[in-house]
């Protein structure tokens, strides 16, 4: 079972705001190139998003469904990858002072993924989680969960305002 954690230098609420936005999944989940909410109100139980995974020229369209949601503290998802099977991915957010201690726990549930799950696959999942948590931390710490920042005001032109 692949479990990893990371201290994210912002509030649990800022981290939750990113997790609770189904359109941002591809911003921090390694391997996805786009995400779109398809049913329900993300991240309520039963809500789903579709996303694209690109493996070289191969493009796979998968779905992730919310199986458990405790607003602000826990989100459990089932990633459905067709013939590869399904996986449970659980996120736990804990306050750590004024910061957020984030845990991710992933393991196969059904299908081929469970049959080939071994130490080598576990190592790959650990590397993926390390990168994923780094992306999530970057989004949350840099923008406190904001999608984008407004463009800075343009610099005044040289000589402008001088008589």
C-alpha positions in Angstrom: 0.0 0.0 0.0 1.5 3.3 -1.1 1.3 5.9 1.6 3.1 9.2 1.4 2.9 12.5 3.3 4.0 16.1 2.8 3.9 19.2 4.9 2.3 21.9 2.8 3.1 25.4 3.9 -0.4 26.9 3.9 -3.7 26.2 5.6 -5.7 23.0 5.3 -8.5 25.2 3.8 -6.2 26.4 1.0 -5.3 22.8 0.2 -8.9 21.7 0.3 -9.9 24.5 -2.0 -7.7 22.9 -4.7 -8.9 19.4 -4.0 -12.5 20.5 -4.1 -12.2 22.0 -7.6 -12.7 19.1 -10.1 -11.5 21.2 -13.0 -8.0 21.5 -11.4 -7.3 17.7 -11.1 -4.9 17.8 -14.1 -3.0 20.7 -12.5 -1.6 18.5 -9.8 -2.3 14.8 -10.6 0.7 13.4 -12.4 -0.1 11.8 -15.7 -3.3 13.6 -16.4 -3.6 16.2 -19.2 -7.2 17.5 -18.6 -10.1 17.0 -16.3 -13.8 17.8 -16.5 -16.5 17.3 -13.9 -19.1 14.9 -15.5 -21.8 14.3 -12.9 -22.8 15.5 -9.4 -21.2 18.4 -7.5 -17.5 17.7 -6.9 -16.4 16.7 -4.3 -19.7 15.3 -3.0 -20.1 11.5 -2.7 -21.0 10.1 -6.1 -19.7 13.0 -8.1 -17.3 12.2 -11.0 -14.7 13.7 -13.2 -13.3 12.4 -16.4 -9.7 13.0 -17.3 -7.2 12.1 -20.0 -4.0 10.2 -19.4 -1.3 10.4 -22.1 1.2 7.6 -22.5 3.2 8.5 -25.5 0.8 8.4 -28.5 -1.8 6.5 -26.4 -4.6 8.6 -24.9 -6.8 7.0 -22.3 -10.0 8.5 -20.9 -10.6 7.5 -17.3 -13.1 8.5 -14.6 -12.7 9.2 -10.9 -15.6 9.0 -8.5 -15.9 10.4 -5.0 -16.6 7.6 -2.5 -16.1 9.6 0.7 -15.9 13.2 1.5 -15.4 15.0 4.9 -15.2 18.6 3.8 -11.8 20.1 4.7 -10.2 17.0 6.0 -10.7 13.8 3.9 -11.4 12.8 0.3 -11.5 9.3 -0.9 -11.7 8.6 -4.6 -12.0 5.5 -6.9 -10.0 5.9 -10.1 -11.6 3.8 -12.8 -9.1 2.9 -15.6 -11.1 0.5 -17.7 -9.4 -2.9 -18.2 -6.6 -1.9 -15.9 -9.1 -1.9 -13.0 -9.8 0.5 -10.2 -7.8 2.0 -7.4 -8.7 3.7 -4.1 -6.9 7.0 -3.5 -7.4 8.6 -0.1 -6.3 12.1 0.9 -6.2 13.2 4.5 -5.6 16.8 5.5 -4.4 17.5 9.1 -3.8 20.9 10.6 -0.1 21.2 11.6 0.2 24.5 13.4 -0.9 26.9 10.7 0.1 24.5 7.9 -1.3 21.3 6.4 0.0 17.8 6.8 -1.2 16.0 3.7 -1.4 12.2 3.4 -2.1 10.2 0.3 -2.8 6.5 0.4 -3.4 4.5 -2.8 -4.0 0.8 -3.6 -5.7 -1.2 -6.3 -9.2 -2.4 -5.7 -10.2 -4.5 -8.7 -8.9 -5.7 -12.1 -5.5 -6.1 -13.6 -3.9 -3.5 -11.4 -4.4 -5.7 -8.3 -3.1 -8.7 -10.0 0.2 -7.2 -11.0 0.6 -5.1 -7.8 4.1 -5.8 -6.4 7.1 -4.0 -4.9 8.1 -2.5 -8.2 4.7 -1.1 -8.9 4.6 0.2 -5.3 7.9 2.1 -6.0 6.5 3.7 -9.1 3.4 4.8 -7.2 5.7 6.3 -4.4 7.6 8.3 -7.1 4.3 9.5 -8.6 2.9 10.5 -5.2 6.1 12.4 -4.4 5.7 14.4 -7.7 2.0 14.8 -7.2 2.3 16.2 -3.6 5.1 18.6 -4.8 2.7 19.9 -7.6 -0.1 20.2 -5.1 2.1 22.0 -2.6 3.4 24.4 -5.3 -0.2 25.3 -6.3 -1.3 25.8 -2.8 1.8 27.6 -1.4 2.3 29.9 -4.3 -1.3 31.0 -4.8 -2.9 29.8 -1.6 -5.1 27.7 -3.7 -6.0 30.4 -6.3 -6.5 29.2 -9.9 -4.6 32.2 -11.3 -3.2 35.5 -10.1 -4.1 38.7 -11.8 -1.4 40.1 -14.1 0.8 42.6 -12.3 0.2 46.2 -13.2 2.2 47.2 -16.2 5.4 49.1 -15.5 5.2 52.8 -16.4 6.8 53.8 -19.6 10.1 55.6 -19.3 9.5 59.3 -19.1 5.8 59.0 -18.6 4.4 61.5 -16.1 7.4 63.8 -16.5 7.1 67.3 -18.1 
